[in-house]
Amino acid sequence: MKKAVVAIGVFALVIGIVLIALPFVYVPKTVSESYEVPMSSLLINESIVVPPSTITHTTYLNQGDSLSILVTVTSGGNKDIDFSVNDGVTTYLSYSRATTVNRNWTVPSNSNYNFVYDNSFSWWTSKEVSVEVTKLWTHTAYRDVTQNYQLLPFEVSYVGGVLTLAGIGLLIFGVVRREAPKAPPPPQGKMKGSSSSSDLCLATFNSFAKMSSVSWEGLTVTEPS
């Protein structure tokens, strides 16, 4: 019984220590990670000369397109111009006497849009204008990355602590506990010897009794006169 208790205590102690240590072990693991790649495409890239009048360029745009619009007056007069964007009904962007327009804009719906360059406020000066309209979006790409992951959650260490304490308790109990001593077997040799002595005494007593009986039978008793 004592050895069994000690063996169970050692087993519980070892398992407990292992469970306490494993949550602090990290192993490398390769996973696929997504990331966004910025993309761009030039829709309009031109340099135009705007006379003292209005020039309109029309292009079809899709809803949700994110545009970067850069309009710069590079020469002519005070280097300024009126610039606007409309769909024929609604004007979405409008700048007056602007030298530079740098604006991000999201297309509200699928439609043809008019980019209007208005230099009608000038009497005779033409303006040279550089125009860049860039469509911006992001592309989802994937790459393999190696990360360190915890082998077991920290909650497992609590179970390990309980098993460790239980194992220590069983070890102490098994080492300190004393088993009750077994009763010694009866001395067989001495018992046999005692029986022989009793039989010898009984035989001697019987012989003496017989001798006494014979003596008393041959004896004559004389009464005094």
HUCORWO-V609598 format. One record per pair of residues at least 12 apart in sequence whose ideal C-beta (glycine too) atoms are under 7 Angstrom apart, sorted by the first residue. I is the first residue (numbers start at 1). GAP is how many residues later the second one is. D is the distance in whole Angstrom. If there is no record, write none. Layout:
{{I;GAP;D} {I;GAP;D}}
This chain:
{{1;178;7} {2;172;6} {2;175;6} {2;177;6} {5;165;6} {5;168;6} {5;169;4} {6;165;6} {6;168;4} {6;169;7} {8;162;6} {9;158;5} {9;161;3} {9;162;4} {9;165;6} {10;157;7} {10;161;7} {12;151;5} {12;154;5} {12;155;3} {12;158;6} {13;151;6} {13;154;3} {13;155;6} {13;158;7} {15;148;5} {16;144;5} {16;145;7} {16;147;3} {16;148;3} {16;151;6} {17;143;7} {17;147;6} {18;142;7} {19;137;5} {19;138;6} {19;140;6} {19;141;3} {19;144;7} {20;137;5} {20;140;4} {20;141;6} {20;144;7} {22;129;5} {22;130;5} {22;134;6} {23;127;6} {23;129;5} {23;130;6} {23;131;5} {23;133;6} {23;134;5} {25;126;4} {26;122;4} {26;123;6} {26;124;6} {26;125;7} {27;121;7} {27;122;6} {27;124;6} {28;118;5} {28;120;6} {29;118;6} {29;120;5} {30;114;5} {30;116;5} {31;114;6} {31;116;6} {32;110;5} {32;112;6} {33;109;7} {33;110;6} {33;112;5} {34;106;6} {34;108;5} {35;106;6} {35;108;7} {36;102;4} {36;104;6} {37;101;6} {37;102;5} {37;104;5} {38;100;6} {39;98;5} {39;99;6} {39;100;5} {40;94;5} {40;95;7} {40;96;5} {41;93;7} {41;94;5} {42;90;7} {42;92;6} {43;16;6} {43;90;5} {43;91;7} {43;92;5} {44;15;7} {44;87;6} {44;88;7} {44;89;4} {45;87;5} {46;85;5} {47;81;7} {47;83;5} {48;69;7} {48;81;5} {48;83;7} {49;77;5} {49;79;5} {50;31;6} {50;67;5} {50;69;4} {50;76;6} {50;77;5} {50;79;6} {51;68;7} {51;75;5} {52;67;6} {52;68;6} {52;70;4} {52;71;6} {52;72;6} {52;73;7} {52;74;7} {53;66;7} {53;67;6} {54;62;6} {54;63;7} {54;64;5} {54;66;6} {55;62;5} {56;58;5} {56;59;7} {56;60;5} {57;58;5} {58;54;5} {58;55;7} {58;56;5} {59;54;6} {60;52;5} {61;46;4} {61;50;7} {61;52;5} {62;45;6} {62;48;6} {63;44;6} {63;45;7} {63;46;5} {63;47;5} {64;42;7} {64;43;6} {65;42;4} {65;70;6} {66;38;7} {66;40;5} {66;70;5} {66;71;6} {67;37;7} {67;38;5} {67;40;7} {67;66;6} {67;67;7} {67;68;6} {68;36;5} {68;66;4} {68;68;6} {69;32;6} {69;34;5} {69;36;6} {69;64;5} {70;32;5} {70;62;4} {71;12;5} {71;30;4} {71;58;6} {71;60;5} {72;28;5} {72;58;5} {73;26;5} {73;54;5} {73;56;5} {74;54;5} {74;56;5} {75;53;4} {76;49;5} {76;50;5} {76;51;4} {76;52;6} {77;45;6} {77;48;4} {77;50;6} {79;20;5} {80;17;4} {80;18;6} {80;19;5} {81;17;6} {81;36;6} {81;37;7} {81;38;5} {81;46;5} {81;48;6} {82;13;7} {82;14;5} {82;15;7} {82;36;4} {83;12;5} {83;15;6} {83;18;5} {83;33;7} {83;34;6} {84;32;5} {85;28;6} {85;29;7} {85;30;6} {86;28;5} {86;30;7} {87;24;5} {87;25;7} {87;26;6} {88;26;7} {93;12;6} {117;12;6}}
